[in-house]
Amino acid sequence: MKNCVLALILIFLSVDSISQDLSFARKVIDTLCSKEMYGRGYVKSGDLKAANYIENQFKEIGLKPLLSNYQQKFEFDINTFEN
């Protein structure tokens, strides 16, 4: 019984440490959705700006790249209409 109570106490104490940081999540979402990212589109390199922002966030939290780089290059055809 003592072990069960101790385990429950440890679980309740650790819940706060593994919970999500909603203010940080909101900041990241707001940044990625901002006008400076141009809708993360291709015309004004919003996709590259968003990719660089995400890469910098990975570096800040200490995430190591799987390969030699955080970004994976790919290409595909797209139609764009500039105003």
PDB file of N, CA, C and O in Angstrom, chain B, residues numbered from 101:
ATOM      1  N   MET B 101       0.815  -1.193   0.000  1.00  0.00           N
ATOM      2  CA  MET B 101       0.000   0.000   0.000  1.00  0.00           C
ATOM      3  C   MET B 101       0.863   1.263   0.000  1.00  0.00           C
ATOM      4  O   MET B 101       0.541   2.244  -0.671  1.00  0.00           O
ATOM      5  N   LYS B 102       1.964   1.229   0.760  1.00  0.00           N
ATOM      6  CA  LYS B 102       2.878   2.364   0.809  1.00  0.00           C
ATOM      7  C   LYS B 102       3.443   2.661  -0.574  1.00  0.00           C
ATOM      8  O   LYS B 102       3.543   3.821  -0.973  1.00  0.00           O
ATOM      9  N   ASN B 103       3.814   1.604  -1.311  1.00  0.00           N
ATOM     10  CA  ASN B 103       4.382   1.788  -2.646  1.00  0.00           C
ATOM     11  C   ASN B 103       3.366   2.407  -3.596  1.00  0.00           C
ATOM     12  O   ASN B 103       3.718   3.230  -4.441  1.00  0.00           O
ATOM     13  N   CYS B 104       2.111   2.012  -3.456  1.00  0.00           N
ATOM     14  CA  CYS B 104       1.048   2.539  -4.315  1.00  0.00           C
ATOM     15  C   CYS B 104       0.845   4.029  -4.052  1.00  0.00           C
ATOM     16  O   CYS B 104       0.712   4.809  -4.994  1.00  0.00           O
ATOM     17  N   VAL B 105       0.821   4.424  -2.798  1.00  0.00           N
ATOM     18  CA  VAL B 105       0.640   5.829  -2.430  1.00  0.00           C
ATOM     19  C   VAL B 105       1.837   6.645  -2.909  1.00  0.00           C
ATOM     20  O   VAL B 105       1.670   7.746  -3.434  1.00  0.00           O
ATOM     21  N   LEU B 106       3.027   6.117  -2.732  1.00  0.00           N
ATOM     22  CA  LEU B 106       4.238   6.806  -3.186  1.00  0.00           C
ATOM     23  C   LEU B 106       4.214   6.978  -4.704  1.00  0.00           C
ATOM     24  O   LEU B 106       4.576   8.039  -5.213  1.00  0.00           O
ATOM     25  N   ALA B 107       3.797   5.956  -5.416  1.00  0.00           N
ATOM     26  CA  ALA B 107       3.715   6.035  -6.871  1.00  0.00           C
ATOM     27  C   ALA B 107       2.709   7.089  -7.304  1.00  0.00           C
ATOM     28  O   ALA B 107       2.972   7.846  -8.238  1.00  0.00           O
ATOM     29  N   LEU B 108       1.563   7.148  -6.641  1.00  0.00           N
ATOM     30  CA  LEU B 108       0.552   8.159  -6.970  1.00  0.00           C
ATOM     31  C   LEU B 108       1.059   9.577  -6.707  1.00  0.00           C
ATOM     32  O   LEU B 108       0.819  10.487  -7.499  1.00  0.00           O
ATOM     33  N   ILE B 109       1.751   9.750  -5.606  1.00  0.00           N
ATOM     34  CA  ILE B 109       2.309  11.068  -5.284  1.00  0.00           C
ATOM     35  C   ILE B 109       3.316  11.483  -6.360  1.00  0.00           C
ATOM     36  O   ILE B 109       3.298  12.627  -6.816  1.00  0.00           O
ATOM     37  N   LEU B 110       4.181  10.571  -6.762  1.00  0.00           N
ATOM     38  CA  LEU B 110       5.165  10.879  -7.800  1.00  0.00           C
ATOM     39  C   LEU B 110       4.499  11.210  -9.134  1.00  0.00           C
ATOM     40  O   LEU B 110       4.949  12.103  -9.851  1.00  0.00           O
ATOM     41  N   ILE B 111       3.444  10.500  -9.460  1.00  0.00           N
ATOM     42  CA  ILE B 111       2.714  10.771 -10.706  1.00  0.00           C
ATOM     43  C   ILE B 111       2.107  12.162 -10.663  1.00  0.00           C
ATOM     44  O   ILE B 111       2.229  12.920 -11.625  1.00  0.00           O
ATOM     45  N   PHE B 112       1.454  12.509  -9.562  1.00  0.00           N
ATOM     46  CA  PHE B 112       0.823  13.823  -9.454  1.00  0.00           C
ATOM     47  C   PHE B 112       1.853  14.952  -9.471  1.00  0.00           C
ATOM     48  O   PHE B 112       1.594  16.023 -10.021  1.00  0.00           O
ATOM     49  N   LEU B 113       3.005  14.718  -8.878  1.00  0.00           N
ATOM     50  CA  LEU B 113       4.044  15.742  -8.882  1.00  0.00           C
ATOM     51  C   LEU B 113       4.663  15.919 -10.269  1.00  0.00           C
ATOM     52  O   LEU B 113       5.069  17.023 -10.631  1.00  0.00           O
ATOM     53  N   SER B 114       4.737  14.839 -11.039  1.00  0.00           N
ATOM     54  CA  SER B 114       5.375  14.918 -12.355  1.00  0.00           C
ATOM     55  C   SER B 114       4.432  15.392 -13.449  1.00  0.00           C
ATOM     56  O   SER B 114       4.892  15.753 -14.532  1.00  0.00           O
ATOM     57  N   VAL B 115       3.134  15.402 -13.201  1.00  0.00           N
ATOM     58  CA  VAL B 115       2.169  15.826 -14.226  1.00  0.00           C
ATOM     59  C   VAL B 115       2.453  17.254 -14.668  1.00  0.00           C
ATOM     60  O   VAL B 115       2.392  17.559 -15.859  1.00  0.00           O
ATOM     61  N   ASP B 116       2.760  18.124 -13.726  1.00  0.00           N
ATOM     62  CA  ASP B 116       3.029  19.513 -14.071  1.00  0.00           C
ATOM     63  C   ASP B 116       4.293  19.635 -14.918  1.00  0.00           C
ATOM     64  O   ASP B 116       4.366  20.495 -15.796  1.00  0.00           O
ATOM     65  N   SER B 117       5.271  18.798 -14.671  1.00  0.00           N
ATOM     66  CA  SER B 117       6.527  18.904 -15.410  1.00  0.00           C
ATOM     67  C   SER B 117       6.413  18.385 -16.841  1.00  0.00           C
ATOM     68  O   SER B 117       7.225  18.756 -17.689  1.00  0.00           O
ATOM     69  N   ILE B 118       5.419  17.529 -17.135  1.00  0.00           N
ATOM     70  CA  ILE B 118       5.277  17.025 -18.498  1.00  0.00           C
ATOM     71  C   ILE B 118       4.101  17.660 -19.232  1.00  0.00           C
ATOM     72  O   ILE B 118       3.798  17.296 -20.368  1.00  0.00           O
ATOM     73  N   SER B 119       3.442  18.614 -18.573  1.00  0.00           N
ATOM     74  CA  SER B 119       2.306  19.247 -19.227  1.00  0.00           C
ATOM     75  C   SER B 119       2.788  20.183 -20.329  1.00  0.00           C
ATOM     76  O   SER B 119       3.951  20.586 -20.348  1.00  0.00           O
ATOM     77  N   GLN B 120       1.897  20.518 -21.233  1.00  0.00           N
ATOM     78  CA  GLN B 120       2.245  21.382 -22.340  1.00  0.00           C
ATOM     79  C   GLN B 120       2.331  22.826 -21.886  1.00  0.00           C
ATOM     80  O   GLN B 120       1.592  23.266 -21.005  1.00  0.00           O
ATOM     81  N   ASP B 121       3.239  23.546 -22.498  1.00  0.00           N
ATOM     82  CA  ASP B 121       3.365  24.981 -22.261  1.00  0.00           C
ATOM     83  C   ASP B 121       2.498  25.678 -23.300  1.00  0.00           C
ATOM     84  O   ASP B 121       2.944  25.922 -24.421  1.00  0.00           O
ATOM     85  N   LEU B 122       1.277  25.997 -22.936  1.00  0.00           N
ATOM     86  CA  LEU B 122       0.321  26.544 -23.886  1.00  0.00           C
ATOM     87  C   LEU B 122       0.727  27.921 -24.397  1.00  0.00           C
ATOM     88  O   LEU B 122       0.441  28.256 -25.547  1.00  0.00           O
ATOM     89  N   SER B 123       1.381  28.718 -23.574  1.00  0.00           N
ATOM     90  CA  SER B 123       1.805  30.035 -24.041  1.00  0.00           C
ATOM     91  C   SER B 123       2.892  29.899 -25.108  1.00  0.00           C
ATOM     92  O   SER B 123       2.904  30.652 -26.082  1.00  0.00           O
ATOM     93  N   PHE B 124       3.800  28.945 -24.929  1.00  0.00           N
ATOM     94  CA  PHE B 124       4.833  28.697 -25.945  1.00  0.00           C
ATOM     95  C   PHE B 124       4.204  28.159 -27.229  1.00  0.00           C
ATOM     96  O   PHE B 124       4.574  28.581 -28.324  1.00  0.00           O
ATOM     97  N   ALA B 125       3.266  27.240 -27.100  1.00  0.00           N
ATOM     98  CA  ALA B 125       2.588  26.685 -28.273  1.00  0.00           C
ATOM     99  C   ALA B 125       1.852  27.781 -29.038  1.00  0.00           C
ATOM    100  O   ALA B 125       1.894  27.820 -30.268  1.00  0.00           O
ATOM    101  N   ARG B 126       1.179  28.671 -28.309  1.00  0.00           N
ATOM    102  CA  ARG B 126       0.466  29.780 -28.948  1.00  0.00           C
ATOM    103  C   ARG B 126       1.445  30.701 -29.674  1.00  0.00           C
ATOM    104  O   ARG B 126       1.153  31.170 -30.774  1.00  0.00           O
ATOM    105  N   LYS B 127       2.605  30.962 -29.066  1.00  0.00           N
ATOM    106  CA  LYS B 127       3.619  31.825 -29.679  1.00  0.00           C
ATOM    107  C   LYS B 127       4.108  31.225 -30.997  1.00  0.00           C
ATOM    108  O   LYS B 127       4.242  31.932 -31.996  1.00  0.00           O
ATOM    109  N   VAL B 128       4.370  29.935 -30.991  1.00  0.00           N
ATOM    110  CA  VAL B 128       4.846  29.264 -32.208  1.00  0.00           C
ATOM    111  C   VAL B 128       3.770  29.298 -33.295  1.00  0.00           C
ATOM    112  O   VAL B 128       4.067  29.590 -34.453  1.00  0.00           O
ATOM    113  N   ILE B 129       2.536  29.004 -32.927  1.00  0.00           N
ATOM    114  CA  ILE B 129       1.440  29.017 -33.899  1.00  0.00           C
ATOM    115  C   ILE B 129       1.234  30.423 -34.451  1.00  0.00           C
ATOM    116  O   ILE B 129       1.077  30.603 -35.659  1.00  0.00           O
ATOM    117  N   ASP B 130       1.234  31.413 -33.575  1.00  0.00           N
ATOM    118  CA  ASP B 130       1.063  32.792 -34.022  1.00  0.00           C
ATOM    119  C   ASP B 130       2.184  33.221 -34.967  1.00  0.00           C
ATOM    120  O   ASP B 130       1.937  33.924 -35.947  1.00  0.00           O
ATOM    121  N   THR B 131       3.403  32.804 -34.676  1.00  0.00           N
ATOM    122  CA  THR B 131       4.532  33.148 -35.536  1.00  0.00           C
ATOM    123  C   THR B 131       4.396  32.485 -36.899  1.00  0.00           C
ATOM    124  O   THR B 131       4.579  33.141 -37.925  1.00  0.00           O
ATOM    125  N   LEU B 132       4.078  31.196 -36.925  1.00  0.00           N
ATOM    126  CA  LEU B 132       3.952  30.492 -38.197  1.00  0.00           C
ATOM    127  C   LEU B 132       2.768  31.003 -39.019  1.00  0.00           C
ATOM    128  O   LEU B 132       2.781  30.895 -40.245  1.00  0.00           O
ATOM    129  N   CYS B 133       1.757  31.550 -38.369  1.00  0.00           N
ATOM    130  CA  CYS B 133       0.576  32.069 -39.071  1.00  0.00           C
ATOM    131  C   CYS B 133       0.672  33.566 -39.355  1.00  0.00           C
ATOM    132  O   CYS B 133      -0.266  34.153 -39.894  1.00  0.00           O
ATOM    133  N   SER B 134       1.773  34.178 -39.004  1.00  0.00           N
ATOM    134  CA  SER B 134       1.899  35.625 -39.141  1.00  0.00           C
ATOM    135  C   SER B 134       2.067  36.051 -40.602  1.00  0.00           C
ATOM    136  O   SER B 134       2.377  35.243 -41.477  1.00  0.00           O
ATOM    137  N   LYS B 135       1.854  37.338 -40.830  1.00  0.00           N
ATOM    138  CA  LYS B 135       2.012  37.896 -42.176  1.00  0.00           C
ATOM    139  C   LYS B 135       3.455  37.791 -42.669  1.00  0.00           C
ATOM    140  O   LYS B 135       3.700  37.699 -43.872  1.00  0.00           O
ATOM    141  N   GLU B 136       4.403  37.804 -41.741  1.00  0.00           N
ATOM    142  CA  GLU B 136       5.817  37.713 -42.119  1.00  0.00           C
ATOM    143  C   GLU B 136       6.158  36.376 -42.774  1.00  0.00           C
ATOM    144  O   GLU B 136       7.139  36.280 -43.511  1.00  0.00           O
ATOM    145  N   MET B 137       5.361  35.352 -42.512  1.00  0.00           N
ATOM    146  CA  MET B 137       5.594  34.028 -43.111  1.00  0.00           C
ATOM    147  C   MET B 137       4.845  33.874 -44.437  1.00  0.00           C
ATOM    148  O   MET B 137       4.959  32.837 -45.090  1.00  0.00           O
ATOM    149  N   TYR B 138       4.087  34.888 -44.838  1.00  0.00           N
ATOM    150  CA  TYR B 138       3.366  34.886 -46.121  1.00  0.00           C
ATOM    151  C   TYR B 138       2.547  33.618 -46.326  1.00  0.00           C
ATOM    152  O   TYR B 138       2.523  33.053 -47.420  1.00  0.00           O
ATOM    153  N   GLY B 139       1.887  33.184 -45.280  1.00  0.00           N
ATOM    154  CA  GLY B 139       1.048  31.988 -45.399  1.00  0.00           C
ATOM    155  C   GLY B 139       1.851  30.724 -45.631  1.00  0.00           C
ATOM    156  O   GLY B 139       1.315  29.707 -46.071  1.00  0.00           O
ATOM    157  N   ARG B 140       3.141  30.791 -45.332  1.00  0.00           N
ATOM    158  CA  ARG B 140       4.070  29.677 -45.566  1.00  0.00           C
ATOM    159  C   ARG B 140       4.034  29.244 -47.029  1.00  0.00           C
ATOM    160  O   ARG B 140       4.263  28.077 -47.348  1.00  0.00           O
ATOM    161  N   GLY B 141       3.741  30.208 -47.921  1.00  0.00           N
ATOM    162  CA  GLY B 141       3.637  29.934 -49.357  1.00  0.00           C
ATOM    163  C   GLY B 141       4.968  30.082 -50.073  1.00  0.00           C
ATOM    164  O   GLY B 141       5.994  30.372 -49.457  1.00  0.00           O
ATOM    165  N   TYR B 142       4.935  29.880 -51.374  1.00  0.00           N
ATOM    166  CA  TYR B 142       6.151  29.820 -52.172  1.00  0.00           C
ATOM    167  C   TYR B 142       6.524  31.147 -52.810  1.00  0.00           C
ATOM    168  O   TYR B 142       7.698  31.391 -53.089  1.00  0.00           O
ATOM    169  N   VAL B 143       5.546  32.005 -53.044  1.00  0.00           N
ATOM    170  CA  VAL B 143       5.787  33.209 -53.833  1.00  0.00           C
ATOM    171  C   VAL B 143       6.815  34.117 -53.178  1.00  0.00           C
ATOM    172  O   VAL B 143       7.722  34.591 -53.861  1.00  0.00           O
ATOM    173  N   LYS B 144       6.711  34.369 -51.917  1.00  0.00           N
ATOM    174  CA  LYS B 144       7.649  35.253 -51.219  1.00  0.00           C
ATOM    175  C   LYS B 144       8.514  34.480 -50.230  1.00  0.00           C
ATOM    176  O   LYS B 144       8.951  35.030 -49.219  1.00  0.00           O
ATOM    177  N   SER B 145       8.756  33.230 -50.517  1.00  0.00           N
ATOM    178  CA  SER B 145       9.614  32.347 -49.706  1.00  0.00           C
ATOM    179  C   SER B 145       9.115  32.175 -48.272  1.00  0.00           C
ATOM    180  O   SER B 145       9.908  31.985 -47.351  1.00  0.00           O
ATOM    181  N   GLY B 146       7.812  32.243 -48.094  1.00  0.00           N
ATOM    182  CA  GLY B 146       7.255  32.007 -46.763  1.00  0.00           C
ATOM    183  C   GLY B 146       7.535  30.605 -46.266  1.00  0.00           C
ATOM    184  O   GLY B 146       7.709  30.391 -45.066  1.00  0.00           O
ATOM    185  N   ASP B 147       7.581  29.642 -47.187  1.00  0.00           N
ATOM    186  CA  ASP B 147       7.883  28.261 -46.801  1.00  0.00           C
ATOM    187  C   ASP B 147       9.287  28.146 -46.219  1.00  0.00           C
ATOM    188  O   ASP B 147       9.500  27.423 -45.245  1.00  0.00           O
ATOM    189  N   LEU B 148      10.241  28.851 -46.810  1.00  0.00           N
ATOM    190  CA  LEU B 148      11.617  28.804 -46.311  1.00  0.00           C
ATOM    191  C   LEU B 148      11.746  29.537 -44.981  1.00  0.00           C
ATOM    192  O   LEU B 148      12.492  29.108 -44.101  1.00  0.00           O
ATOM    193  N   LYS B 149      11.023  30.636 -44.837  1.00  0.00           N
ATOM    194  CA  LYS B 149      11.047  31.365 -43.568  1.00  0.00           C
ATOM    195  C   LYS B 149      10.484  30.500 -42.445  1.00  0.00           C
ATOM    196  O   LYS B 149      11.032  30.465 -41.344  1.00  0.00           O
ATOM    197  N   ALA B 150       9.388  29.805 -42.733  1.00  0.00           N
ATOM    198  CA  ALA B 150       8.792  28.924 -41.731  1.00  0.00           C
ATOM    199  C   ALA B 150       9.727  27.756 -41.404  1.00  0.00           C
ATOM    200  O   ALA B 150       9.878  27.383 -40.240  1.00  0.00           O
ATOM    201  N   ALA B 151      10.350  27.186 -42.431  1.00  0.00           N
ATOM    202  CA  ALA B 151      11.279  26.069 -42.203  1.00  0.00           C
ATOM    203  C   ALA B 151      12.466  26.508 -41.351  1.00  0.00           C
ATOM    204  O   ALA B 151      12.897  25.776 -40.460  1.00  0.00           O
ATOM    205  N   ASN B 152      12.993  27.697 -41.621  1.00  0.00           N
ATOM    206  CA  ASN B 152      14.121  28.204 -40.829  1.00  0.00           C
ATOM    207  C   ASN B 152      13.703  28.490 -39.390  1.00  0.00           C
ATOM    208  O   ASN B 152      14.471  28.247 -38.458  1.00  0.00           O
ATOM    209  N   TYR B 153      12.483  29.008 -39.206  1.00  0.00           N
ATOM    210  CA  TYR B 153      11.975  29.255 -37.857  1.00  0.00           C
ATOM    211  C   TYR B 153      11.868  27.941 -37.074  1.00  0.00           C
ATOM    212  O   TYR B 153      12.295  27.862 -35.922  1.00  0.00           O
ATOM    213  N   ILE B 154      11.302  26.923 -37.703  1.00  0.00           N
ATOM    214  CA  ILE B 154      11.156  25.618 -37.042  1.00  0.00           C
ATOM    215  C   ILE B 154      12.524  25.027 -36.730  1.00  0.00           C
ATOM    216  O   ILE B 154      12.727  24.463 -35.655  1.00  0.00           O
ATOM    217  N   GLU B 155      13.459  25.153 -37.659  1.00  0.00           N
ATOM    218  CA  GLU B 155      14.816  24.656 -37.422  1.00  0.00           C
ATOM    219  C   GLU B 155      15.443  25.350 -36.217  1.00  0.00           C
ATOM    220  O   GLU B 155      16.064  24.696 -35.380  1.00  0.00           O
ATOM    221  N   ASN B 156      15.287  26.659 -36.123  1.00  0.00           N
ATOM    222  CA  ASN B 156      15.833  27.396 -34.981  1.00  0.00           C
ATOM    223  C   ASN B 156      15.177  26.978 -33.670  1.00  0.00           C
ATOM    224  O   ASN B 156      15.843  26.921 -32.637  1.00  0.00           O
ATOM    225  N   GLN B 157      13.874  26.684 -33.701  1.00  0.00           N
ATOM    226  CA  GLN B 157      13.198  26.203 -32.503  1.00  0.00           C
ATOM    227  C   GLN B 157      13.758  24.850 -32.080  1.00  0.00           C
ATOM    228  O   GLN B 157      13.965  24.608 -30.891  1.00  0.00           O
ATOM    229  N   PHE B 158      14.005  23.972 -33.041  1.00  0.00           N
ATOM    230  CA  PHE B 158      14.611  22.675 -32.734  1.00  0.00           C
ATOM    231  C   PHE B 158      15.971  22.858 -32.066  1.00  0.00           C
ATOM    232  O   PHE B 158      16.279  22.188 -31.080  1.00  0.00           O
ATOM    233  N   LYS B 159      16.780  23.763 -32.604  1.00  0.00           N
ATOM    234  CA  LYS B 159      18.113  24.014 -32.045  1.00  0.00           C
ATOM    235  C   LYS B 159      18.021  24.564 -30.624  1.00  0.00           C
ATOM    236  O   LYS B 159      18.789  24.172 -29.745  1.00  0.00           O
ATOM    237  N   GLU B 160      17.065  25.486 -30.406  1.00  0.00           N
ATOM    238  CA  GLU B 160      16.918  26.093 -29.079  1.00  0.00           C
ATOM    239  C   GLU B 160      16.561  25.085 -27.999  1.00  0.00           C
ATOM    240  O   GLU B 160      17.002  25.220 -26.858  1.00  0.00           O
ATOM    241  N   ILE B 161      15.770  24.078 -28.341  1.00  0.00           N
ATOM    242  CA  ILE B 161      15.392  23.089 -27.321  1.00  0.00           C
ATOM    243  C   ILE B 161      16.394  21.940 -27.236  1.00  0.00           C
ATOM    244  O   ILE B 161      16.237  21.024 -26.428  1.00  0.00           O
ATOM    245  N   GLY B 162      17.436  22.000 -28.089  1.00  0.00           N
ATOM    246  CA  GLY B 162      18.495  21.005 -28.013  1.00  0.00           C
ATOM    247  C   GLY B 162      18.237  19.741 -28.803  1.00  0.00           C
ATOM    248  O   GLY B 162      18.898  18.727 -28.582  1.00  0.00           O
ATOM    249  N   LEU B 163      17.282  19.787 -29.725  1.00  0.00           N
ATOM    250  CA  LEU B 163      16.985  18.624 -30.555  1.00  0.00           C
ATOM    251  C   LEU B 163      18.090  18.444 -31.591  1.00  0.00           C
ATOM    252  O   LEU B 163      18.452  19.396 -32.282  1.00  0.00           O
ATOM    253  N   LYS B 164      18.613  17.263 -31.699  1.00  0.00           N
ATOM    254  CA  LYS B 164      19.676  16.967 -32.661  1.00  0.00           C
ATOM    255  C   LYS B 164      19.069  16.514 -33.982  1.00  0.00           C
ATOM    256  O   LYS B 164      18.055  15.816 -33.991  1.00  0.00           O
ATOM    257  N   PRO B 165      19.686  16.909 -35.104  1.00  0.00           N
ATOM    258  CA  PRO B 165      19.161  16.459 -36.406  1.00  0.00           C
ATOM    259  C   PRO B 165      19.391  14.965 -36.599  1.00  0.00           C
ATOM    260  O   PRO B 165      20.385  14.411 -36.129  1.00  0.00           O
ATOM    261  N   LEU B 166      18.459  14.324 -37.295  1.00  0.00           N
ATOM    262  CA  LEU B 166      18.586  12.895 -37.554  1.00  0.00           C
ATOM    263  C   LEU B 166      19.736  12.628 -38.516  1.00  0.00           C
ATOM    264  O   LEU B 166      20.534  11.715 -38.308  1.00  0.00           O
ATOM    265  N   LEU B 167      19.808  13.422 -39.555  1.00  0.00           N
ATOM    266  CA  LEU B 167      20.897  13.310 -40.523  1.00  0.00           C
ATOM    267  C   LEU B 167      21.845  14.490 -40.308  1.00  0.00           C
ATOM    268  O   LEU B 167      22.045  14.920 -39.173  1.00  0.00           O
ATOM    269  N   SER B 168      22.419  15.006 -41.366  1.00  0.00           N
ATOM    270  CA  SER B 168      23.350  16.116 -41.211  1.00  0.00           C
ATOM    271  C   SER B 168      22.643  17.452 -41.120  1.00  0.00           C
ATOM    272  O   SER B 168      23.281  18.469 -40.848  1.00  0.00           O
ATOM    273  N   ASN B 169      21.317  17.471 -41.346  1.00  0.00           N
ATOM    274  CA  ASN B 169      20.581  18.716 -41.435  1.00  0.00           C
ATOM    275  C   ASN B 169      19.191  18.522 -40.836  1.00  0.00           C
ATOM    276  O   ASN B 169      18.685  17.401 -40.776  1.00  0.00           O
ATOM    277  N   TYR B 170      18.582  19.612 -40.398  1.00  0.00           N
ATOM    278  CA  TYR B 170      17.217  19.549 -39.873  1.00  0.00           C
ATOM    279  C   TYR B 170      16.185  19.519 -40.990  1.00  0.00           C
ATOM    280  O   TYR B 170      15.073  19.024 -40.806  1.00  0.00           O
ATOM    281  N   GLN B 171      16.561  20.055 -42.158  1.00  0.00           N
ATOM    282  CA  GLN B 171      15.611  20.184 -43.247  1.00  0.00           C
ATOM    283  C   GLN B 171      15.829  19.118 -44.310  1.00  0.00           C
ATOM    284  O   GLN B 171      16.953  18.683 -44.560  1.00  0.00           O
ATOM    285  N   GLN B 172      14.743  18.715 -44.921  1.00  0.00           N
ATOM    286  CA  GLN B 172      14.787  17.739 -46.004  1.00  0.00           C
ATOM    287  C   GLN B 172      14.351  18.443 -47.286  1.00  0.00           C
ATOM    288  O   GLN B 172      13.264  19.018 -47.342  1.00  0.00           O
ATOM    289  N   LYS B 173      15.187  18.399 -48.305  1.00  0.00           N
ATOM    290  CA  LYS B 173      14.882  19.059 -49.570  1.00  0.00           C
ATOM    291  C   LYS B 173      13.962  18.176 -50.408  1.00  0.00           C
ATOM    292  O   LYS B 173      14.121  16.956 -50.461  1.00  0.00           O
ATOM    293  N   PHE B 174      13.003  18.818 -51.058  1.00  0.00           N
ATOM    294  CA  PHE B 174      12.147  18.126 -52.012  1.00  0.00           C
ATOM    295  C   PHE B 174      11.608  19.150 -52.994  1.00  0.00           C
ATOM    296  O   PHE B 174      11.557  20.344 -52.698  1.00  0.00           O
ATOM    297  N   GLU B 175      11.210  18.681 -54.149  1.00  0.00           N
ATOM    298  CA  GLU B 175      10.695  19.561 -55.192  1.00  0.00           C
ATOM    299  C   GLU B 175       9.407  18.993 -55.758  1.00  0.00           C
ATOM    300  O   GLU B 175       9.213  17.778 -55.809  1.00  0.00           O
ATOM    301  N   PHE B 176       8.531  19.892 -56.184  1.00  0.00           N
ATOM    302  CA  PHE B 176       7.328  19.499 -56.899  1.00  0.00           C
ATOM    303  C   PHE B 176       6.823  20.710 -57.676  1.00  0.00           C
ATOM    304  O   PHE B 176       7.050  21.855 -57.285  1.00  0.00           O
ATOM    305  N   ASP B 177       6.150  20.443 -58.762  1.00  0.00           N
ATOM    306  CA  ASP B 177       5.632  21.510 -59.605  1.00  0.00           C
ATOM    307  C   ASP B 177       4.452  22.190 -58.941  1.00  0.00           C
ATOM    308  O   ASP B 177       3.637  21.551 -58.275  1.00  0.00           O
ATOM    309  N   ILE B 178       4.376  23.512 -59.138  1.00  0.00           N
ATOM    310  CA  ILE B 178       3.282  24.278 -58.546  1.00  0.00           C
ATOM    311  C   ILE B 178       2.963  25.459 -59.451  1.00  0.00           C
ATOM    312  O   ILE B 178       3.859  26.039 -60.064  1.00  0.00           O
ATOM    313  N   ASN B 179       1.716  25.804 -59.531  1.00  0.00           N
ATOM    314  CA  ASN B 179       1.292  27.002 -60.248  1.00  0.00           C
ATOM    315  C   ASN B 179       1.142  28.130 -59.246  1.00  0.00           C
ATOM    316  O   ASN B 179       0.512  27.966 -58.201  1.00  0.00           O
ATOM    317  N   THR B 180       1.726  29.280 -59.569  1.00  0.00           N
ATOM    318  CA  THR B 180       1.582  30.440 -58.705  1.00  0.00           C
ATOM    319  C   THR B 180       1.047  31.607 -59.517  1.00  0.00           C
ATOM    320  O   THR B 180       1.316  31.729 -60.712  1.00  0.00           O
ATOM    321  N   PHE B 181       0.306  32.437 -58.866  1.00  0.00           N
ATOM    322  CA  PHE B 181      -0.274  33.619 -59.488  1.00  0.00           C
ATOM    323  C   PHE B 181       0.126  34.821 -58.651  1.00  0.00           C
ATOM    324  O   PHE B 181      -0.425  35.044 -57.573  1.00  0.00           O
ATOM    325  N   GLU B 182       1.075  35.590 -59.138  1.00  0.00           N
ATOM    326  CA  GLU B 182       1.520  36.760 -58.403  1.00  0.00           C
ATOM    327  C   GLU B 182       0.618  37.942 -58.680  1.00  0.00           C
ATOM    328  O   GLU B 182       0.141  38.108 -59.803  1.00  0.00           O
ATOM    329  N   ASN B 183       0.376  38.765 -57.674  1.00  0.00           N
ATOM    330  CA  ASN B 183      -0.457  39.959 -57.846  1.00  0.00           C
ATOM    331  C   ASN B 183       0.381  41.137 -58.266  1.00  0.00           C
ATOM    332  O   ASN B 183      -0.147  42.232 -58.460  1.00  0.00           O
TER     333      ASN B 183
END
